[in-house]
Amino acid sequence: MKRSRFKEHQTGLSAVELCCKYGVSDATFYKWRSKDGGMDVPEAKRLKALEDANAKLKGLLAEAMLDVSTLKEMLGKNF
Protein backbone atom coordinates (compact mmCIF):
# COMPACT_ATOMS: atom_id res chain seq x y z
CA MET A 1 0.00 0.00 0.00
CA LYS A 2 1.39 3.36 -0.93
CA ARG A 3 2.24 5.81 1.81
CA SER A 4 -0.26 8.30 0.43
CA ARG A 5 -2.99 5.91 1.50
CA PHE A 6 -1.72 6.01 5.07
CA LYS A 7 -1.87 9.79 4.84
CA GLU A 8 -5.50 9.46 3.75
CA HIS A 9 -6.09 7.61 7.01
CA GLN A 10 -4.33 10.35 8.96
CA THR A 11 -6.49 13.02 7.33
CA GLY A 12 -9.71 11.46 8.53
CA LEU A 13 -10.74 8.48 6.42
CA SER A 14 -11.42 5.43 8.54
CA ALA A 15 -9.43 2.26 8.13
CA VAL A 16 -12.56 0.38 7.06
CA GLU A 17 -13.27 2.89 4.27
CA LEU A 18 -9.68 2.68 3.03
CA CYS A 19 -9.69 -1.11 3.11
CA CYS A 20 -12.88 -1.21 1.05
CA LYS A 21 -11.54 1.41 -1.35
CA TYR A 22 -8.25 -0.42 -2.02
CA GLY A 23 -9.43 -4.00 -1.50
CA VAL A 24 -7.31 -5.07 1.49
CA SER A 25 -8.29 -6.52 4.83
CA ASP A 26 -8.24 -4.58 8.09
CA ALA A 27 -5.51 -6.83 9.49
CA THR A 28 -3.31 -6.23 6.44
CA PHE A 29 -3.81 -2.49 6.67
CA TYR A 30 -2.83 -2.34 10.34
CA LYS A 31 0.14 -4.66 9.80
CA TRP A 32 1.46 -2.44 6.98
CA ARG A 33 0.84 0.71 8.99
CA SER A 34 2.66 -0.62 12.04
CA LYS A 35 5.57 -1.70 9.86
CA ASP A 36 6.18 1.47 7.88
CA GLY A 37 3.32 3.92 8.27
CA GLY A 38 5.38 6.66 9.87
CA MET A 39 8.36 6.52 7.53
CA ASP A 40 9.12 8.82 4.65
CA VAL A 41 10.12 7.39 1.28
CA PRO A 42 13.90 7.90 1.76
CA GLU A 43 13.74 6.24 5.17
CA ALA A 44 11.86 3.25 3.75
CA LYS A 45 14.37 2.88 0.90
CA ARG A 46 17.26 3.06 3.38
CA LEU A 47 15.60 0.42 5.58
CA LYS A 48 15.09 -1.88 2.59
CA ALA A 49 18.73 -1.45 1.53
CA LEU A 50 19.90 -2.25 5.06
CA GLU A 51 17.69 -5.34 5.20
CA ASP A 52 19.09 -6.56 1.86
CA ALA A 53 22.67 -5.97 3.00
CA ASN A 54 21.97 -7.75 6.28
CA ALA A 55 20.55 -10.78 4.46
CA LYS A 56 23.61 -10.91 2.20
CA LEU A 57 25.97 -10.73 5.19
CA LYS A 58 24.07 -13.47 7.01
CA GLY A 59 24.48 -15.70 3.94
CA LEU A 60 28.21 -15.00 3.80
CA LEU A 61 28.55 -15.78 7.50
CA ALA A 62 26.69 -19.07 7.08
CA GLU A 63 29.00 -20.06 4.22
CA ALA A 64 32.08 -19.16 6.25
CA MET A 65 30.84 -21.17 9.22
CA LEU A 66 30.25 -24.19 6.98
CA ASP A 67 33.77 -23.85 5.56
CA VAL A 68 35.26 -23.68 9.05
CA SER A 69 33.34 -26.70 10.29
CA THR A 70 34.31 -28.69 7.18
CA LEU A 71 37.98 -27.80 7.64
CA LYS A 72 37.82 -28.78 11.32
CA GLU A 73 36.31 -32.16 10.41
CA MET A 74 38.97 -32.79 7.76
CA LEU A 75 41.81 -31.78 10.08
CA GLY A 76 40.41 -33.95 12.86
CA LYS A 77 40.36 -37.04 10.63
CA ASN A 78 43.88 -36.57 9.30
CA PHE A 79 45.56 -36.51 12.71
C-alpha positions in Angstrom: 0.0 0.0 0.0 1.4 3.4 -0.9 2.2 5.8 1.8 -0.3 8.3 0.4 -3.0 5.9 1.5 -1.7 6.0 5.1 -1.9 9.8 4.8 -5.5 9.5 3.8 -6.1 7.6 7.0 -4.3 10.4 9.0 -6.5 13.0 7.3 -9.7 11.5 8.5 -10.7 8.5 6.4 -11.4 5.4 8.5 -9.4 2.3 8.1 -12.6 0.4 7.1 -13.3 2.9 4.3 -9.7 2.7 3.0 -9.7 -1.1 3.1 -12.9 -1.2 1.0 -11.5 1.4 -1.3 -8.3 -0.4 -2.0 -9.4 -4.0 -1.5 -7.3 -5.1 1.5 -8.3 -6.5 4.8 -8.2 -4.6 8.1 -5.5 -6.8 9.5 -3.3 -6.2 6.4 -3.8 -2.5 6.7 -2.8 -2.3 10.3 0.1 -4.7 9.8 1.5 -2.4 7.0 0.8 0.7 9.0 2.7 -0.6 12.0 5.6 -1.7 9.9 6.2 1.5 7.9 3.3 3.9 8.3 5.4 6.7 9.9 8.4 6.5 7.5 9.1 8.8 4.7 10.1 7.4 1.3 13.9 7.9 1.8 13.7 6.2 5.2 11.9 3.3 3.8 14.4 2.9 0.9 17.3 3.1 3.4 15.6 0.4 5.6 15.1 -1.9 2.6 18.7 -1.5 1.5 19.9 -2.3 5.1 17.7 -5.3 5.2 19.1 -6.6 1.9 22.7 -6.0 3.0 22.0 -7.8 6.3 20.6 -10.8 4.5 23.6 -10.9 2.2 26.0 -10.7 5.2 24.1 -13.5 7.0 24.5 -15.7 3.9 28.2 -15.0 3.8 28.5 -15.8 7.5 26.7 -19.1 7.1 29.0 -20.1 4.2 32.1 -19.2 6.2 30.8 -21.2 9.2 30.3 -24.2 7.0 33.8 -23.9 5.6 35.3 -23.7 9.0 33.3 -26.7 10.3 34.3 -28.7 7.2 38.0 -27.8 7.6 37.8 -28.8 11.3 36.3 -32.2 10.4 39.0 -32.8 7.8 41.8 -31.8 10.1 40.4 -34.0 12.9 40.4 -37.0 10.6 43.9 -36.6 9.3 45.6 -36.5 12.7 
